[in-house]
Amino acid sequence: MDKVIFFIALSLPVIFFSKKSLFEFHSQGFTRFFSFECIILLFVFNYTKWFSEPFSLKQIISWLMLLVSLWFLIEAVIRLRRARKPGIVKVDEKLFRFGQTTELVTSGIYRQIRHPMYSSLLFLAWGIWLKQPLWYLIPAALLASWLIWLTARRDEKESLSCFGEKYGEYMKGTKRFIPFIL
């Protein structure tokens, strides 16, 4: 029962920030919401093991994945904020403010990957799962991964309609989630 209450408590802010896209089934916000829910589920089951066996291989890999997740997120937000032009705002109520860019961002981490924030979520999901790699939580991690992939695809479709051929060329020169790999 404690896990259910904890899950609900962590879900409430996600519901609040996602409320504008929860009924837009084809939006990136819809699938992003459910990927967050999968990650919350993983966290609720694994937070008690966060610091157990601190020097085990699984913990070291987990912490590295969580650090990569944090680095990708910070780098992406910094690049998006720098790309915003004063007085020029792309108004899309379903996007977070930092994602409402009017120019295609191709510097920093965006030189290598198109979706560093979604990549951050992938590393976060699997980093949390590795804290206590239970077989029955693999479906939650896989579902989160699939939803993140689907969210990125939806974002690419929106970006193609917004930025046109420029984004198409950008897609050809970058990977989706992991530099040089995926």
C-alpha positions as CSV (number, residue, x, y, z in Angstrom):
1,M,0.0,0.0,0.0
2,D,2.9,2.4,0.7
3,K,4.2,1.9,-2.8
4,V,0.8,2.8,-4.3
5,I,0.6,6.0,-2.2
6,F,4.2,6.9,-3.1
7,F,3.5,6.2,-6.8
8,I,0.4,8.5,-6.7
9,A,2.3,11.2,-4.9
10,L,5.1,11.2,-7.5
11,S,2.6,11.0,-10.3
12,L,0.5,14.1,-9.3
13,P,3.1,16.7,-10.4
14,V,3.6,14.8,-13.7
15,I,-0.2,14.8,-14.2
16,F,-0.3,18.5,-13.4
17,F,2.5,19.4,-15.9
18,S,1.1,17.1,-18.6
19,K,-2.6,18.0,-18.3
20,K,-2.6,19.9,-21.6
21,S,-1.5,17.0,-23.6
22,L,-3.2,14.1,-21.8
23,F,-6.1,14.0,-24.2
24,E,-4.1,14.7,-27.3
25,F,-3.4,11.0,-28.1
26,H,-1.1,11.8,-31.0
27,S,1.0,14.4,-29.3
28,Q,4.5,13.8,-27.9
29,G,3.3,15.0,-24.5
30,F,0.8,12.0,-24.3
31,T,3.5,9.4,-24.8
32,R,6.0,11.3,-22.7
33,F,3.5,11.3,-19.8
34,F,3.3,7.5,-19.8
35,S,7.1,7.1,-20.1
36,F,7.4,9.3,-17.0
37,E,4.9,7.0,-15.3
38,C,7.0,3.9,-16.1
39,I,10.1,5.6,-14.7
40,I,8.2,6.6,-11.5
41,L,7.1,2.9,-11.2
42,L,10.7,1.8,-11.5
43,F,11.8,4.3,-8.9
44,V,9.0,3.3,-6.5
45,F,10.2,-0.3,-6.6
46,N,14.0,0.5,-6.5
47,Y,14.5,3.6,-4.3
48,T,15.2,1.5,-1.2
49,K,18.2,-0.1,-3.0
50,W,19.6,3.3,-4.2
51,F,22.7,3.0,-1.9
52,S,23.0,-0.7,-1.2
53,E,26.1,-2.5,-2.4
54,P,27.7,0.8,-3.5
55,F,30.7,-0.7,-5.1
56,S,29.0,-3.5,-7.0
57,L,29.2,-3.5,-10.8
58,K,25.5,-2.9,-11.2
59,Q,25.6,0.1,-8.9
60,I,28.6,1.6,-10.6
61,I,27.0,1.2,-14.0
62,S,23.7,2.5,-12.6
63,W,25.3,5.7,-11.2
64,L,27.2,6.3,-14.5
65,M,23.9,6.0,-16.4
66,L,22.2,8.4,-13.9
67,L,25.1,10.9,-14.3
68,V,24.9,10.7,-18.1
69,S,21.1,11.2,-17.8
70,L,21.7,14.3,-15.7
71,W,24.4,15.7,-18.0
72,F,22.3,15.2,-21.1
73,L,19.4,17.0,-19.5
74,I,21.5,20.0,-18.3
75,E,23.3,20.4,-21.6
76,A,20.0,20.2,-23.5
77,V,18.3,22.8,-21.4
78,I,21.3,25.2,-21.6
79,R,21.4,24.9,-25.4
80,L,17.6,25.4,-25.7
81,R,17.7,28.5,-23.4
82,R,20.5,30.0,-25.4
83,A,18.6,29.5,-28.6
84,R,15.6,31.5,-27.4
85,K,15.4,34.9,-28.9
86,P,14.0,37.7,-26.7
87,G,10.5,38.7,-27.9
88,I,10.2,35.8,-30.3
89,V,8.3,32.9,-28.8
90,K,6.8,29.8,-30.4
91,V,3.5,29.4,-28.6
92,D,2.6,25.8,-28.1
93,E,0.8,25.1,-24.9
94,K,1.6,21.4,-25.0
95,L,5.4,22.1,-24.9
96,F,7.4,23.1,-21.8
97,R,8.6,26.7,-22.1
98,F,12.3,25.7,-22.7
99,G,11.2,23.6,-25.7
100,Q,9.4,26.4,-27.5
101,T,12.3,27.3,-29.7
102,T,11.9,29.2,-32.9
103,E,15.3,28.1,-34.3
104,L,16.7,24.7,-34.9
105,V,19.3,24.0,-32.2
106,T,22.4,22.2,-33.6
107,S,25.1,23.2,-31.2
108,G,26.6,21.4,-28.2
109,I,25.0,18.0,-27.6
110,Y,22.6,18.7,-30.4
111,R,25.5,18.4,-32.8
112,Q,25.5,14.6,-32.1
113,I,22.0,13.7,-31.1
114,R,18.5,15.1,-31.8
115,H,16.8,14.2,-28.5
116,P,19.2,14.6,-25.6
117,M,16.2,15.1,-23.2
118,Y,14.6,11.9,-24.3
119,S,18.0,10.2,-24.2
120,S,18.3,11.4,-20.7
121,L,15.0,9.6,-19.9
122,L,16.3,6.4,-21.4
123,F,19.4,6.5,-19.3
124,L,17.3,7.4,-16.2
125,A,14.9,4.5,-16.7
126,W,17.7,1.9,-17.2
127,G,19.9,3.5,-14.5
128,I,17.0,3.2,-12.0
129,W,16.2,-0.4,-13.1
130,L,19.8,-1.4,-12.5
131,K,19.6,-0.3,-8.9
132,Q,17.8,-3.5,-8.3
133,P,17.4,-5.4,-11.6
134,L,14.3,-7.4,-11.0
135,W,13.0,-9.5,-13.9
136,Y,9.4,-8.4,-13.3
137,L,10.4,-4.7,-13.8
138,I,11.9,-5.3,-17.2
139,P,8.5,-4.8,-18.9
140,A,8.3,-1.3,-17.3
141,A,11.8,-0.4,-18.5
142,L,11.1,-1.7,-22.0
143,L,7.7,0.1,-22.1
144,A,9.4,3.3,-21.0
145,S,12.0,2.9,-23.7
146,W,9.4,2.2,-26.4
147,L,7.3,5.2,-25.3
148,I,10.4,7.4,-25.3
149,W,11.2,6.2,-28.8
150,L,7.6,6.9,-29.9
151,T,7.8,10.4,-28.3
152,A,11.0,11.2,-30.2
153,R,9.4,10.1,-33.4
154,R,6.4,12.4,-32.8
155,D,8.8,15.2,-32.0
156,E,10.6,14.6,-35.2
157,K,7.4,14.8,-37.2
158,E,6.5,18.1,-35.5
159,S,10.0,19.4,-36.1
160,L,9.9,18.5,-39.7
161,S,6.7,20.4,-40.1
162,C,8.1,23.4,-38.2
163,F,11.7,23.6,-39.6
164,G,11.2,21.8,-42.9
165,E,14.1,20.5,-45.0
166,K,16.6,22.0,-42.6
167,Y,15.4,19.5,-40.0
168,G,15.5,16.7,-42.5
169,E,19.1,17.5,-43.3
170,Y,19.9,17.7,-39.6
171,M,18.3,14.3,-39.1
172,K,20.7,12.8,-41.7
173,G,23.8,14.0,-39.8
174,T,22.7,13.1,-36.2
175,K,21.7,10.1,-34.2
176,R,18.4,10.0,-32.3
177,F,19.6,9.1,-28.7
178,I,23.2,8.0,-28.3
179,P,26.1,9.8,-30.1
180,F,27.6,7.7,-33.0
181,I,25.4,4.7,-32.1
182,L,21.6,5.1,-32.0
